[in-house]
Amino acid sequence: MERRSEQMNITTFMLPAGYHKDSWRLPGSRAEELGYLDFVLELTLMAEAAKLDAVFFGDIVTADTILRNDVKMNGLYEPVTVLAALAARTTKIGLIGTISTTFSEPYNTARQILGIDHMSGGRAGWNIVTSSRGNSNFGLEEMPDPADRYRRATEYLDVVTKLWDSWDADAVVTDRESGVWADTEKLHRIDHRGEFFTVQGPLNMRPSLQGRPILVQAGSSGPGIDLGSSFADCIYTAQPDKRLAQEYYANYKRIVTEKGRNPAQVKILPGLVPIMGDTVAEAQELADHLAAQVNMEFGVRQLEASHRIDLTGVDLDDRVPVERFPAKLATSRSEIFRRRAFDDGLTLRELIIEDARGTGHGFFIGTPGQAAEYMIDWFDDRACDGFNVNAPFMPGGMQMMCERLIPELQERGYFREDYSGDTLRDHLGLDDPAPVIARS
Ligand SMILES: Cc1cc2nc3c(=O)[nH]c(=O)nc-3n(C[C@H](O)[C@H](O)[C@H](O)COP(=O)(O)O)c2cc1C
């Protein structure tokens, strides 16, 4: 295995309740403050001090998860507003937020993400999702089927990127003498007419300091990969198994190349939940302690909902009978769930704990040094270009990641000691997509 010349890209999934389900029950969790600024700001400043590429906020537009007592998944932050607040209190770290293409309009989204970009000096990213639920809050009887959602998302991305490019980089002239602030010849209508949207343009905002905000995508299905490989700069993915991650990586880079894009310019970042201690025994003790927080009754209901499966009457210490799985699995994560249940023979209790730890993502139990070696092995072996690290509990898990794990990677030369640029595009090592205006 050859050492790669570049360094890892690392973002963190910002879930202030802690990524491990029910870890907010621990006495030091500050769960009283979920949804407010100060706590999430402190966590973000920790990530910035560790020189991470970005903090990432997921989003769903329904209270379904909180109604099942799944506090973590709800997030409790609306991405655009929290990122705008964080933009004002941070200077370097990238700010990635989720907006669903199914429940919004491209002109609004183009402005919101570009607004965060401007407020932060070129540090915004948009995580594009098509949402698997939320219809009842938007006047829809049912969710549109995935193919329709992705068709809409593809046209949506086309519109948003055209709007972001609707001002030439040098359109703002600020000519006091003539009274011309923007050279209107350099603002272009997009005149988009499509299946879902009719948008004249141009955008009513000056262009991005990083050329364009960063696009992030996490689809794993055929249409999801098609969208991501066409537009995205970063790909999030749930990959608990190294060999499968390598296959996914090779396949994704091949598709990107076939589309005429440079595969090195599309960063693949699987999730990872590091559960760490000074010794392996301490890390295992922490993992057991976190597992002991999990409410099994809620866990059953959450698994039923995530995988659309009926678990009534299944004993926690039994395996899930094969006939309980629907012929057509609910999501790509359900595939992993089924594999763990059948190929690996986990009991329902073990499945609930595994779901609580990783929710489909890989997790690691060991010392910070071992976690760093594990990450390096995946990186050098081309299973990824870095990671989206999910702190298992807050604030301690974030602190451990930033103050113990990252230094182990830095010592080995696999992660930056300081930021070398000001924009998220700089941190990710991505080329400018179009001529950019002077960064002074
Ligand atoms: C790290 C990660 C973060 C995600 N964040 C969100 C999110 O915030 N909101 C959401 O609706 N879906 C989110 N998803 C789900 C994806 O958008 C996507 O629906 C899922 O990976 C299944 O892929 P598919 O839509 O191609 O079937 C996330 C997935 C991953 C791996």
The ligand as an SDF file (V2000), in Angstrom:
LIG
                    3D

 31 33  0  0  0  0  0  0  0  0999 V2000
  -23.6970   11.3690    5.9000 C   0  0  0  0  0  0  0  0  0  0  0  0
  -25.0970   11.4030    5.3480 C   0  0  0  0  0  0  0  0  0  0  0  0
  -25.8850   12.4890    5.6540 C   0  0  0  0  0  0  0  0  0  0  0  0
  -27.1900   12.5660    5.1890 C   0  0  0  0  0  0  0  0  0  0  0  0
  -27.9360   13.6490    5.5500 N   0  0  0  0  0  0  0  0  0  0  0  0
  -29.2280   13.7010    5.1840 C   0  0  0  0  0  0  0  0  0  0  0  0
  -30.0400   14.7800    5.6210 C   0  0  0  0  0  0  0  0  0  0  0  0
  -29.5770   15.6590    6.3310 O   0  0  0  0  0  0  0  0  0  0  0  0
  -31.3390   14.8080    5.2440 N   0  0  0  0  0  0  0  0  0  0  0  0
  -31.8880   13.8280    4.4560 C   0  0  0  0  0  0  0  0  0  0  0  0
  -33.0740   13.9190    4.1420 O   0  0  0  0  0  0  0  0  0  0  0  0
  -31.1280   12.7940    4.0160 N   0  0  0  0  0  0  0  0  0  0  0  0
  -29.8290   12.7070    4.3810 C   0  0  0  0  0  0  0  0  0  0  0  0
  -29.0620   11.6470    3.9850 N   0  0  0  0  0  0  0  0  0  0  0  0
  -29.6700   10.6340    3.1100 C   0  0  0  0  0  0  0  0  0  0  0  0
  -29.2410   10.8220    1.6730 C   0  0  0  0  0  0  0  0  0  0  0  0
  -29.6130   12.0700    1.1730 O   0  0  0  0  0  0  0  0  0  0  0  0
  -29.8080    9.7280    0.7730 C   0  0  0  0  0  0  0  0  0  0  0  0
  -31.2060    9.8380    0.7100 O   0  0  0  0  0  0  0  0  0  0  0  0
  -29.4490    8.3580    1.2730 C   0  0  0  0  0  0  0  0  0  0  0  0
  -28.0340    8.2760    1.3070 O   0  0  0  0  0  0  0  0  0  0  0  0
  -30.0330    7.2580    0.3930 C   0  0  0  0  0  0  0  0  0  0  0  0
  -29.6300    7.4130   -0.9390 O   0  0  0  0  0  0  0  0  0  0  0  0
  -30.7080    7.4520   -2.1170 P   0  0  0  0  0  0  0  0  0  0  0  0
  -31.5520    8.6650   -1.8690 O   0  0  0  0  0  0  0  0  0  0  0  0
  -29.8880    7.5680   -3.3650 O   0  0  0  0  0  0  0  0  0  0  0  0
  -31.4690    6.1820   -1.9980 O   0  0  0  0  0  0  0  0  0  0  0  0
  -27.7300   11.5350    4.4030 C   0  0  0  0  0  0  0  0  0  0  0  0
  -26.9190   10.4470    4.0810 C   0  0  0  0  0  0  0  0  0  0  0  0
  -25.6140   10.3670    4.5470 C   0  0  0  0  0  0  0  0  0  0  0  0
  -24.7760    9.1700    4.1860 C   0  0  0  0  0  0  0  0  0  0  0  0
  1  2  1  0
  2  3  1  0
  2 30  2  0
  3  4  2  0
  4  5  1  0
  4 28  1  0
  5  6  2  0
  6  7  1  0
  6 13  1  0
  7  8  2  0
  7  9  1  0
  9 10  1  0
 10 11  2  0
 10 12  1  0
 12 13  2  0
 13 14  1  0
 14 15  1  0
 14 28  1  0
 15 16  1  0
 16 17  1  0
 16 18  1  0
 18 19  1  0
 18 20  1  0
 20 21  1  0
 20 22  1  0
 22 23  1  0
 23 24  1  0
 24 25  2  0
 24 26  1  0
 24 27  1  0
 28 29  2  0
 29 30  1  0
 30 31  1  0
M  END
$$$$
